[in-house]
Amino acid sequence: MTGMGFWIDGLCINQDDVLEKKHQVNLRMRVYSQAMSTVAWLGAPTGSSATSINILRNVFGQCSVSYIDGSKDH
């Protein structure tokens, strides 16, 4: 079976905690550097971002999702 892998991540970093921010930035840099393609949204939601999220929900609503722990969601 072939498929396409996606990593979807929602992240809030406490900007006042320098150690947490440094750790999270380094971790994300390592994760995203291994991706073939990366799309990032930085900022508050807008009308167009809501539309994009709805499109992704529709696309992924037709897919089987496998989680890192091996469980599945249909």
C-alpha angles and dihedrals in degrees: 000000000000127000147156120260123220130185111203116186134177112196136178116184121198099239091197093059105077094187094050092045092050092048094047094046092050092047093050091046089056094047097045095043088066093055123102089217133008130198118188133185116203117182145030121325118269134185091267094048090052089053091050092050091050091051090051091049090053093048094046092042086071094050136081110241123212118194126214090254089060097252119130136219123194 
